[in-house]
Amino acid sequence: MAFVFLFFFLDIAFNVVNYLCQFFFKNTKSIPVRNFVFALSVIFCILLVIYGFMDAQRIRVKKLEIHTDQSLQNNGKIRIVQISDVHIGLIVRDKRLQRIIDCVKEANPDILVSTGDLLDGELSNVMPQAEKFAQIRPKYGKYAVTGNHEYYAGIEHSLKFTKNAGFEILRDETRQVAGINIIGIDDVTGRKMGIKNNSSLVHMSPMIQNIDFILLLKHQPFVNNNENFDLQLSGHTHGGQIFPFMFITGLFFPQNYGYYALGNGKSLYVTTGAGTWGPPVRILAPPEITIIDLIGKKNN
């Protein structure tokens, strides 16, 4: 699939070059040039797919440091590790999943969060993979929200897998831990499929203690300025996963990848995610886990 996508875009690019050659160099023979362009496109696509396959196996670690005036436990410093879009299934499992687990363990999180799409659409024989997450025991727990693929795979089976992996699933719920309000918003796909009512942080306001740092977990990087939060963590876009699709995802999600200061003390981080969807290839959108060192006042 990745080869087809890349070949399509590269063929367009090389054909533009071909037509320019025809325009500026009248004596250029069209058929030899087109044969050359076709051969060059195939070779270049094969090399790119090989590179993308290898790059998809190398998990990067993105580090952020965020300061707050709120008081935090643990001497005023909490390490949050975010994973997203792992897409455990036919392709991401066993060795690939273990690489992700190892990166998380090395990060030594106080809190581990999964911002959706922990699972892919294929659930057969995948339940034993949940046991790998038992290796990770953060001081203040593991929390997860649903993504669209949890619904595609079957929400009840997905919830069972996530619970077996040791995560507490927040479906329009909040938890207070270590001086942080962790709020999880259920993915909008549930509403679209008629499974769940509309999710909104606005309706959860009575449950939120504003004196604490508010961490919002939401799979898709939609920002609601009426919602009360300090930091929103999202995924979903994969950063485009395969060039040039980041330009397409950017049309639907203005905050496509990276850190965004939103104003009024709010910020957003959108990760590329740790896994792959579709072809096990990433080009110019490497997989990552995110370390967020949250630094506040010491809680006496």
PyMOL commands that set and color helices and strands:
alter all, ss='L'
color gray80, all
select helices_A, chain A and resi 2-24+30-55+73-76+94-107+127-135+148-152+155-164+189-192+202-207+238-240+245-252
alter helices_A, ss='H'
color red, helices_A
select strands_A, chain A and resi 60-72+77-83+111-115+142-145+168-169+173-177+180-185+213-218+231-234+258-263+266-270+288-298
alter strands_A, ss='S'
color yellow, strands_A
deselect
rebuild
show_as cartoon
